[in-house]
Amino acid sequence: MKLEGTCEVAIPGSTKRQKAKRACEIADTFKEKGPKNAAAVLLTPENSWLYMATNPVVCQTTPMSLVPIVANINCNIASSKQQPGKNSTISKKGISVESRQLYQLKRELLWILYDVGAMKSFPFGVMELGDCEQTVGSPRGEEWIQSPLVSHNEAIMRNEELFLEAAQISREQYKDAQVYPYYYAGHYHKDAGEEQVEQEPNHGGGNAIENKNKNSGDNEHRFVDALRMYSEAARVTSSYRFDTGDCLQLNKHLTTVAALIQEDILTSSCLEQQQQQQDRKQQPRQWIHTKNAISTCAWLLRFLDHLLHWEEGSLKAASAAGVTSKNPRFVEVLQGSHKFFVGKLLQTFDARVRMAALEDFFSQQEQQQQEGGSLAPRSKRLESPSCLLAKTLQKSKVNIRDIDLAIIDEDDGDTGRRKRRRRS
């Protein structure tokens, strides 16, 4: 008789209580601790983010089992406050010293596993391979190709296709339950937005691919792609009910992404001439193409919409189970006092761009609601141009108040009125 079971390995911490949960049946970690603990009923392996809502990656072969081992190789070998060398990079937290040799080894091992088919069902491995190619590129990763994963007819680098492939695997094999493929792709496009455009050399012959950039000499359109991917990451996140023991990492990622959007996409550093201090002043980005500013703003609105939906959906699930949420407004970047509050991010766009983005946002709503697509706004606080939040966003100066973000309960079936839940 064949026996099957699961083993808990994802519980973090070093206390005896936390360690005792490991190596047990996964469902045991979600069982009620007492008859009055109604909150425990809300979290199950079927809706937990840690287990991707019954869509886990199962390593069925030895090569596939090697993928997470190789993909988790940490190529960061030291952190220093000294000046960076050739193998160092400067991050928001300081200087990170990385080993190029280790990156190369990791990259080549992952390509071997990729070629034997070990990653056909493993988005994480494909993402890490793309990250290695982005950090220490190889001729294979820097090859220009015509990819079936993009709708346009332009050539892309094999490196970019890896990130798109990871997202495709998640959609097709794991019911689009994975968040990280979209984050990796978003980071890739964000970084590419600041790079100089390098046209693909035409070596002649019938197989040569002409690389014609969308914006003729700049990579600004990459910022649009980055916001699109970040919005998709927020969409997948909103499909999970928030639980402090299950989704804290998701909240942290959203906060990190909001900072990246603000500092690397929506603003740019301006060094004043003869400035005595060494600091950089961040100014709203001067967009080369208005259409890119509008599209970026529209995707930021969708990013906001998914975060609003995450709060509303989690509150609805708690209310249905008879649980009173102590913190219905749990998304950090939806707090007006937060440094990277989404409302502050929207302030970087002028009124004309914002109005055009809102028009695009709500026109997409009508179209996608008819087609059942994922772009349709789903939050009640941003469901129509007449709602409070939308009206605030239409003003020349954005000043989102707490009442604009008050969570709206389900419609009253008899009166059609909505009740507002005050911020706790």
DRENSE-326355 format. One record per residue (C-alpha): residue number from 1; residue in one letter; z negated, y, x negated. Coordinates in nm, 2 decimals, m for minus. Last residue first. Example, Ala and Ser with C-alpha at 12.3 -4.5 7.8 and 13.67 -1.06 7.14 Angstrom:
% DRENSE-326355
<2,"S",<m0.71,m0.11,m1.37>>
<1,"A",<m0.78,m0.45,m1.23>>
END
This chain:
% DRENSE-326355
<424,"S",<m1.37,5.08,0.92>>
<423,"R",<m1.05,5.27,1.01>>
<422,"R",<m1.03,5.31,1.38>>
<421,"R",<m0.84,5.07,1.59>>
<420,"R",<m0.59,5.23,1.82>>
<419,"K",<m0.51,5.09,2.16>>
<418,"R",<m0.16,5.08,2.30>>
<417,"R",<m0.05,5.16,2.65>>
<416,"G",<0.20,4.95,2.84>>
<415,"T",<m0.02,4.98,3.14>>
<414,"D",<m0.02,4.62,3.27>>
<413,"G",<0.06,4.42,2.96>>
<412,"D",<m0.15,4.62,2.72>>
<411,"D",<0.04,4.63,2.40>>
<410,"E",<m0.12,4.46,2.10>>
<409,"D",<m0.33,4.67,1.87>>
<408,"I",<m0.21,4.96,1.67>>
<407,"I",<m0.37,5.01,1.32>>
<406,"A",<m0.44,5.38,1.24>>
<405,"L",<m0.19,5.48,0.97>>
<404,"D",<m0.09,5.81,1.12>>
<403,"I",<m0.45,5.88,1.21>>
<402,"D",<m0.54,5.86,0.84>>
<401,"R",<m0.30,6.14,0.77>>
<400,"I",<0.03,6.13,0.59>>
<399,"N",<0.12,6.47,0.44>>
<398,"V",<0.49,6.47,0.37>>
<397,"K",<0.64,6.82,0.35>>
<396,"S",<0.97,6.89,0.52>>
<395,"K",<0.86,6.68,0.82>>
<394,"Q",<1.04,6.36,0.91>>
<393,"L",<0.78,6.14,0.74>>
<392,"T",<0.52,6.27,0.98>>
<391,"K",<0.73,6.19,1.28>>
<390,"A",<0.78,5.84,1.15>>
<389,"L",<0.40,5.79,1.11>>
<388,"L",<0.33,5.92,1.46>>
<387,"C",<0.59,5.70,1.64>>
<386,"S",<0.90,5.86,1.78>>
<385,"P",<1.15,5.74,1.52>>
<384,"S",<1.06,5.38,1.61>>
<383,"E",<0.88,5.07,1.49>>
<382,"L",<0.68,5.23,1.20>>
<381,"R",<0.32,5.18,1.31>>
<380,"K",<0.41,4.87,1.51>>
<379,"S",<0.52,4.69,1.19>>
<378,"R",<0.83,4.46,1.21>>
<377,"P",<1.11,4.68,1.08>>
<376,"A",<1.43,4.48,1.09>>
<375,"L",<1.56,4.41,0.74>>
<374,"S",<1.50,4.03,0.77>>
<373,"G",<1.79,3.97,1.00>>
<372,"G",<1.78,3.86,1.37>>
<371,"E",<2.13,3.98,1.44>>
<370,"Q",<2.04,4.21,1.73>>
<369,"Q",<1.72,4.32,1.56>>
<368,"Q",<1.92,4.37,1.25>>
<367,"Q",<2.15,4.62,1.40>>
<366,"E",<1.88,4.83,1.57>>
<365,"Q",<1.65,4.82,1.27>>
<364,"Q",<1.93,4.90,1.03>>
<363,"S",<1.98,5.22,1.23>>
<362,"F",<1.61,5.29,1.19>>
<361,"F",<1.61,5.27,0.82>>
<360,"D",<1.94,5.45,0.77>>
<359,"E",<1.82,5.74,0.98>>
<358,"L",<1.49,5.73,0.79>>
<357,"A",<1.68,5.74,0.46>>
<356,"A",<1.89,6.04,0.57>>
<355,"M",<1.58,6.22,0.67>>
<354,"R",<1.41,6.14,0.34>>
<353,"V",<1.71,6.25,0.13>>
<352,"R",<1.72,6.58,0.32>>
<351,"A",<1.34,6.63,0.30>>
<350,"D",<1.32,6.59,m0.08>>
<349,"F",<1.21,6.27,m0.23>>
<348,"T",<0.90,6.25,m0.46>>
<347,"Q",<0.68,6.28,m0.15>>
<346,"L",<0.77,5.92,m0.06>>
<345,"L",<0.56,5.79,m0.35>>
<344,"K",<0.27,6.00,m0.23>>
<343,"G",<0.28,5.82,0.10>>
<342,"V",<0.29,5.49,m0.07>>
<341,"F",<m0.05,5.56,m0.22>>
<340,"F",<m0.02,5.52,m0.60>>
<339,"K",<m0.34,5.71,m0.70>>
<338,"H",<m0.52,5.58,m0.39>>
<337,"S",<m0.69,5.83,m0.17>>
<336,"G",<m0.45,5.79,0.12>>
<335,"Q",<m0.51,5.42,0.13>>
<334,"L",<m0.20,5.22,0.20>>
<333,"V",<m0.17,5.14,m0.17>>
<332,"E",<m0.49,4.93,m0.16>>
<331,"V",<m0.38,4.70,0.13>>
<330,"F",<m0.71,4.60,0.30>>
<329,"R",<m0.70,4.82,0.61>>
<328,"P",<m0.84,4.57,0.85>>
<327,"N",<m1.16,4.55,0.65>>
<326,"K",<m1.45,4.40,0.83>>
<325,"S",<m1.22,4.19,1.05>>
<324,"T",<m1.39,4.07,1.37>>
<323,"V",<m1.31,3.70,1.41>>
<322,"G",<m1.24,3.55,1.76>>
<321,"A",<m0.96,3.33,1.63>>
<320,"A",<m0.69,3.55,1.80>>
<319,"S",<m0.86,3.86,1.65>>
<318,"A",<m0.83,3.72,1.30>>
<317,"A",<m0.46,3.64,1.35>>
<316,"K",<m0.39,3.98,1.49>>
<315,"L",<m0.57,4.15,1.20>>
<314,"S",<m0.36,3.95,0.95>>
<313,"G",<m0.04,4.04,1.13>>
<312,"E",<m0.13,4.41,1.14>>
<311,"E",<m0.22,4.44,0.78>>
<310,"W",<0.08,4.25,0.66>>
<309,"H",<0.30,4.45,0.90>>
<308,"L",<0.19,4.77,0.74>>
<307,"L",<0.28,4.63,0.40>>
<306,"H",<0.62,4.52,0.53>>
<305,"D",<0.69,4.86,0.67>>
<304,"L",<0.60,5.03,0.34>>
<303,"F",<0.85,4.82,0.15>>
<302,"R",<1.10,4.89,0.42>>
<301,"L",<1.04,5.26,0.37>>
<300,"L",<1.08,5.21,m0.01>>
<299,"W",<1.41,5.04,0.07>>
<298,"A",<1.53,5.35,0.25>>
<297,"C",<1.41,5.58,m0.03>>
<296,"T",<1.61,5.38,m0.28>>
<295,"S",<1.92,5.40,m0.06>>
<294,"I",<1.89,5.77,m0.01>>
<293,"A",<1.83,5.84,m0.38>>
<292,"N",<2.13,5.61,m0.47>>
<291,"K",<2.35,5.79,m0.22>>
<290,"T",<2.26,6.13,m0.38>>
<289,"H",<2.40,6.02,m0.71>>
<288,"I",<2.27,6.16,m1.04>>
<287,"W",<1.92,6.17,m0.91>>
<286,"Q",<1.68,6.41,m1.08>>
<285,"R",<1.36,6.20,m1.08>>
<284,"P",<1.05,6.37,m0.97>>
<283,"Q",<0.86,6.50,m1.27>>
<282,"Q",<0.61,6.32,m1.50>>
<281,"K",<0.48,6.54,m1.78>>
<280,"R",<0.45,6.36,m2.11>>
<279,"D",<0.15,6.41,m2.34>>
<278,"Q",<0.18,6.51,m2.71>>
<277,"Q",<0.03,6.85,m2.67>>
<276,"Q",<0.18,7.15,m2.84>>
<275,"Q",<0.49,7.17,m2.63>>
<274,"Q",<0.76,7.35,m2.83>>
<273,"Q",<1.02,7.23,m2.58>>
<272,"E",<0.88,7.06,m2.27>>
<271,"L",<0.90,6.68,m2.27>>
<270,"C",<1.00,6.56,m1.92>>
<269,"S",<0.92,6.20,m1.83>>
<268,"S",<1.09,6.06,m1.52>>
<267,"T",<0.97,6.00,m1.17>>
<266,"L",<1.08,5.78,m0.88>>
<265,"I",<1.17,5.48,m1.09>>
<264,"D",<0.95,5.42,m1.39>>
<263,"E",<0.62,5.59,m1.30>>
<262,"Q",<0.61,5.58,m0.92>>
<261,"I",<0.79,5.24,m0.87>>
<260,"L",<0.59,5.09,m1.16>>
<259,"A",<0.26,5.21,m1.01>>
<258,"A",<0.36,5.07,m0.66>>
<257,"V",<0.44,4.74,m0.84>>
<256,"T",<0.10,4.71,m0.99>>
<255,"T",<m0.07,4.78,m0.66>>
<254,"L",<0.15,4.52,m0.49>>
<253,"H",<0.07,4.27,m0.76>>
<252,"K",<m0.30,4.33,m0.71>>
<251,"N",<m0.28,4.27,m0.34>>
<250,"L",<m0.10,3.94,m0.40>>
<249,"Q",<m0.37,3.84,m0.64>>
<248,"L",<m0.64,3.90,m0.38>>
<247,"C",<m0.46,3.66,m0.14>>
<246,"D",<m0.66,3.34,m0.12>>
<245,"G",<m1.03,3.41,m0.14>>
<244,"T",<m1.00,3.76,0.01>>
<243,"D",<m0.79,3.62,0.29>>
<242,"F",<m0.47,3.80,0.41>>
<241,"R",<m0.26,3.60,0.65>>
<240,"Y",<0.07,3.52,0.48>>
<239,"S",<0.42,3.63,0.60>>
<238,"S",<0.35,3.98,0.48>>
<237,"T",<0.38,3.86,0.12>>
<236,"V",<0.73,3.74,0.18>>
<235,"R",<0.83,4.08,0.31>>
<234,"A",<0.65,4.26,0.02>>
<233,"A",<0.85,4.05,m0.23>>
<232,"E",<1.17,4.15,m0.03>>
<231,"S",<1.07,4.51,m0.06>>
<230,"Y",<1.03,4.47,m0.44>>
<229,"M",<1.37,4.32,m0.46>>
<228,"R",<1.53,4.61,m0.26>>
<227,"L",<1.34,4.86,m0.47>>
<226,"A",<1.48,4.71,m0.79>>
<225,"D",<1.84,4.70,m0.65>>
<224,"V",<1.82,5.07,m0.56>>
<223,"F",<1.68,5.14,m0.91>>
<222,"R",<1.98,4.95,m1.06>>
<221,"H",<2.21,5.20,m0.89>>
<220,"E",<2.11,5.44,m1.16>>
<219,"N",<2.29,5.24,m1.43>>
<218,"D",<2.52,5.51,m1.54>>
<217,"G",<2.88,5.54,m1.66>>
<216,"S",<3.10,5.49,m1.36>>
<215,"N",<2.86,5.44,m1.07>>
<214,"K",<2.95,5.08,m0.96>>
<213,"N",<3.02,4.97,m1.32>>
<212,"K",<3.36,4.81,m1.38>>
<211,"N",<3.33,4.49,m1.58>>
<210,"E",<3.67,4.34,m1.62>>
<209,"I",<3.67,3.97,m1.66>>
<208,"A",<3.90,3.81,m1.92>>
<207,"N",<4.03,3.46,m1.82>>
<206,"G",<4.40,3.55,m1.82>>
<205,"G",<4.40,3.67,m2.18>>
<204,"G",<4.26,3.98,m2.34>>
<203,"H",<3.93,4.03,m2.52>>
<202,"N",<3.81,4.28,m2.27>>
<201,"P",<3.47,4.40,m2.39>>
<200,"E",<3.21,4.43,m2.12>>
<199,"Q",<3.11,4.79,m2.07>>
<198,"E",<2.77,4.88,m2.20>>
<197,"V",<2.58,5.11,m1.96>>
<196,"Q",<2.28,5.27,m2.13>>
<195,"E",<1.95,5.14,m2.01>>
<194,"E",<1.70,5.32,m1.78>>
<193,"G",<1.81,5.13,m1.47>>
<192,"A",<1.81,4.80,m1.65>>
<191,"D",<1.43,4.81,m1.67>>
<190,"K",<1.40,4.85,m1.29>>
<189,"H",<1.66,4.58,m1.23>>
<188,"Y",<1.47,4.32,m1.44>>
<187,"H",<1.14,4.42,m1.28>>
<186,"G",<1.28,4.37,m0.94>>
<185,"A",<1.43,4.03,m1.03>>
<184,"Y",<1.09,3.92,m1.16>>
<183,"Y",<0.91,4.05,m0.85>>
<182,"Y",<1.16,3.88,m0.62>>
<181,"P",<1.12,3.54,m0.78>>
<180,"Y",<0.74,3.59,m0.77>>
<179,"V",<0.69,3.59,m0.40>>
<178,"Q",<0.76,3.23,m0.30>>
<177,"A",<0.77,3.12,0.06>>
<176,"D",<1.14,3.16,0.11>>
<175,"K",<1.15,2.83,0.30>>
<174,"Y",<1.08,2.64,m0.02>>
<173,"Q",<1.42,2.47,m0.09>>
<172,"E",<1.69,2.72,0.02>>
<171,"R",<1.50,3.05,0.00>>
<170,"S",<1.30,2.96,m0.32>>
<169,"I",<1.61,2.82,m0.49>>
<168,"Q",<1.80,3.14,m0.41>>
<167,"A",<1.52,3.36,m0.55>>
<166,"A",<1.53,3.16,m0.88>>
<165,"E",<1.91,3.18,m0.89>>
<164,"L",<1.90,3.56,m0.86>>
<163,"F",<1.67,3.58,m1.15>>
<162,"L",<1.90,3.35,m1.36>>
<161,"E",<2.20,3.54,m1.25>>
<160,"E",<2.07,3.85,m1.43>>
<159,"N",<2.05,3.67,m1.76>>
<158,"R",<2.41,3.54,m1.71>>
<157,"M",<2.52,3.90,m1.72>>
<156,"I",<2.70,4.03,m1.42>>
<155,"A",<3.08,4.07,m1.34>>
<154,"E",<3.18,4.27,m1.05>>
<153,"N",<3.33,4.13,m0.73>>
<152,"H",<3.05,4.23,m0.50>>
<151,"S",<2.85,3.98,m0.29>>
<150,"V",<2.64,3.84,m0.57>>
<149,"L",<2.52,3.48,m0.61>>
<148,"P",<2.88,3.35,m0.66>>
<147,"S",<2.86,3.49,m1.01>>
<146,"Q",<3.16,3.61,m1.22>>
<145,"I",<3.02,3.60,m1.57>>
<144,"W",<2.93,3.82,m1.87>>
<143,"E",<2.75,3.63,m2.14>>
<142,"E",<2.42,3.79,m2.25>>
<141,"G",<2.22,3.48,m2.17>>
<140,"R",<2.45,3.24,m2.36>>
<139,"P",<2.48,3.48,m2.66>>
<138,"S",<2.10,3.48,m2.68>>
<137,"G",<1.85,3.75,m2.58>>
<136,"V",<1.49,3.80,m2.69>>
<135,"T",<1.31,3.98,m2.42>>
<134,"Q",<1.56,3.96,m2.13>>
<133,"E",<1.65,3.61,m2.23>>
<132,"C",<1.29,3.51,m2.23>>
<131,"D",<1.24,3.66,m1.89>>
<130,"G",<1.54,3.48,m1.75>>
<129,"L",<1.40,3.15,m1.88>>
<128,"E",<1.07,3.24,m1.72>>
<127,"M",<1.24,3.30,m1.39>>
<126,"V",<1.43,2.97,m1.41>>
<125,"G",<1.10,2.79,m1.48>>
<124,"F",<0.92,2.95,m1.19>>
<123,"P",<1.21,2.88,m0.95>>
<122,"F",<1.16,2.50,m0.99>>
<121,"S",<1.39,2.28,m0.77>>
<120,"K",<1.70,2.27,m0.99>>
<119,"M",<1.48,2.33,m1.29>>
<118,"A",<1.48,1.99,m1.45>>
<117,"G",<1.85,1.96,m1.43>>
<116,"V",<1.91,1.83,m1.78>>
<115,"D",<2.07,2.17,m1.87>>
<114,"Y",<1.76,2.37,m1.75>>
<113,"L",<1.52,2.16,m1.95>>
<112,"I",<1.73,2.22,m2.26>>
<111,"W",<1.75,2.59,m2.17>>
<110,"L",<1.37,2.60,m2.13>>
<109,"L",<1.32,2.46,m2.48>>
<108,"E",<1.56,2.72,m2.63>>
<107,"R",<1.38,3.01,m2.46>>
<106,"K",<1.04,2.89,m2.56>>
<105,"L",<1.14,2.86,m2.92>>
<104,"Q",<1.31,3.20,m2.91>>
<103,"Y",<1.00,3.36,m2.75>>
<102,"L",<0.78,3.20,m3.01>>
<101,"Q",<1.00,3.33,m3.29>>
<100,"R",<1.00,3.67,m3.14>>
<99,"S",<0.62,3.67,m3.14>>
<98,"E",<0.47,3.95,m2.93>>
<97,"V",<0.23,4.23,m3.02>>
<96,"S",<0.13,4.43,m2.71>>
<95,"I",<0.04,4.79,m2.76>>
<94,"G",<m0.15,4.98,m2.50>>
<93,"K",<m0.24,4.92,m2.14>>
<92,"K",<0.07,5.10,m1.99>>
<91,"S",<0.28,4.89,m2.23>>
<90,"I",<0.42,4.96,m2.58>>
<89,"T",<0.61,4.67,m2.73>>
<88,"S",<0.58,4.49,m3.06>>
<87,"N",<0.80,4.27,m3.27>>
<86,"K",<0.96,4.55,m3.47>>
<85,"G",<0.62,4.70,m3.53>>
<84,"P",<0.40,4.90,m3.30>>
<83,"Q",<0.17,5.17,m3.43>>
<82,"Q",<m0.19,5.06,m3.43>>
<81,"K",<m0.39,5.02,m3.11>>
<80,"S",<m0.34,4.65,m3.12>>
<79,"S",<m0.31,4.35,m2.89>>
<78,"A",<m0.23,4.01,m3.04>>
<77,"I",<m0.02,3.69,m3.00>>
<76,"N",<0.17,3.75,m2.68>>
<75,"C",<0.42,3.47,m2.65>>
<74,"N",<0.21,3.28,m2.39>>
<73,"I",<0.37,2.94,m2.32>>
<72,"N",<0.35,2.89,m1.94>>
<71,"A",<0.72,2.81,m1.91>>
<70,"V",<0.69,2.52,m2.15>>
<69,"I",<0.41,2.34,m1.97>>
<68,"P",<0.54,2.44,m1.63>>
<67,"V",<0.88,2.28,m1.71>>
<66,"L",<0.75,1.96,m1.87>>
<65,"S",<0.67,1.81,m1.53>>
<64,"M",<1.03,1.86,m1.44>>
<63,"P",<1.14,1.66,m1.74>>
<62,"T",<0.90,1.38,m1.64>>
<61,"T",<1.03,1.36,m1.29>>
<60,"Q",<0.90,1.43,m0.94>>
<59,"C",<0.71,1.76,m1.01>>
<58,"V",<0.63,1.88,m0.66>>
<57,"V",<0.66,2.26,m0.60>>
<56,"P",<0.45,2.35,m0.30>>
<55,"N",<0.60,2.44,0.04>>
<54,"T",<0.31,2.35,0.28>>
<53,"A",<0.23,2.73,0.33>>
<52,"M",<0.29,2.83,m0.03>>
<51,"Y",<m0.01,2.64,m0.16>>
<50,"L",<m0.19,2.95,m0.31>>
<49,"W",<m0.05,3.15,m0.02>>
<48,"S",<m0.25,2.94,0.23>>
<47,"N",<m0.09,2.89,0.58>>
<46,"E",<m0.06,2.51,0.60>>
<45,"P",<m0.33,2.45,0.34>>
<44,"T",<m0.57,2.61,0.59>>
<43,"L",<m0.74,2.95,0.63>>
<42,"L",<m0.82,3.08,0.97>>
<41,"V",<m1.07,2.80,1.06>>
<40,"A",<m1.30,2.91,0.78>>
<39,"A",<m1.35,3.24,0.96>>
<38,"A",<m1.52,3.07,1.25>>
<37,"N",<m1.83,2.98,1.05>>
<36,"K",<m2.07,2.91,1.33>>
<35,"P",<m2.04,2.53,1.31>>
<34,"G",<m2.10,2.53,0.93>>
<33,"K",<m1.92,2.51,0.60>>
<32,"E",<m1.59,2.49,0.77>>
<31,"K",<m1.32,2.31,0.57>>
<30,"F",<m1.09,2.52,0.35>>
<29,"T",<m1.18,2.37,0.02>>
<28,"D",<m1.17,2.02,0.16>>
<27,"A",<m0.80,2.07,0.26>>
<26,"I",<m0.71,2.07,m0.11>>
<25,"E",<m0.87,1.73,m0.17>>
<24,"C",<m1.11,1.75,m0.46>>
<23,"A",<m1.03,1.78,m0.83>>
<22,"R",<m1.17,2.14,m0.84>>
<21,"K",<m1.42,2.25,m0.58>>
<20,"A",<m1.72,2.17,m0.81>>
<19,"K",<m1.59,2.42,m1.07>>
<18,"Q",<m1.63,2.71,m0.83>>
<17,"R",<m1.99,2.61,m0.74>>
<16,"K",<m2.08,2.55,m1.10>>
<15,"T",<m1.96,2.89,m1.20>>
<14,"S",<m1.65,2.93,m1.43>>
<13,"G",<m1.39,3.09,m1.20>>
<12,"P",<m1.05,3.01,m1.05>>
<11,"I",<m0.98,2.75,m0.78>>
<10,"A",<m0.61,2.64,m0.84>>
<9,"V",<m0.67,2.27,m0.94>>
<8,"E",<m0.74,2.10,m0.61>>
<7,"C",<m0.58,1.75,m0.60>>
<6,"T",<m0.37,1.61,m0.32>>
<5,"G",<m0.33,1.27,m0.18>>
<4,"E",<m0.09,0.97,m0.14>>
<3,"L",<m0.17,0.60,m0.13>>
<2,"K",<0.10,0.34,m0.14>>
<1,"M",<0.00,0.00,0.00>>
END
